[in-house]
């Protein structure tokens, strides 16, 4: 397999200091561009209501990485499923992605709401949410996923 090298385009500042499983919906945080990028990289983003933020779960140690199957959140009441059938942070490449609301964009930073990443998290990419990229047709999910997400936002 070929290695891929990426550098953060920004970092999360503020919001939660530690990861907790639920109640992320009203959390606000700043996303501050890396010094290597100009402020104009965020130009026009304020015309969108939401952004997808791709980030790195940088605090997950190597020994906690899951590559096979497990019970989501360690709950034996939920089925044992593969790591790619869930969104836990202990994934092989430690990547997270969240659609969050854009509160404001100013200079080299944006304020977002509902980003489930903690203070200091490296941001790998920022993309505007466009209707045409949203799922077409009905979205379905497992019952355990609905139970897990009941208090998430």
Number of C-alpha atoms within 10 A of each C-alpha: 3 4 5 5 5 8 10 16 19 24 22 24 20 17 21 18 12 10 14 12 14 13 14 19 15 13 17 21 22 21 26 20 21 17 10 9 12 12 15 10 13 18 13 10 20 16 11 15 15 20 20 18 22 18 24 20 20 14 14 13 10 11 7 11 15 18 13 12 14 17 15 21 11 10 11 10 9 16 14 15 13 14 20 13 12 15 13 16 20 20 20 14 13 18 17 19 18 15 19 21 20 22 16 16 18 13 13 18 19 19 20 25 20 20 28 26 30 22 17 17 20 23 25 18 16 19 14 19 18 12 8 7 8 8 8 8 6 5 6 7 7 9 9 13 14 12 11 15 12 11 12 15 14
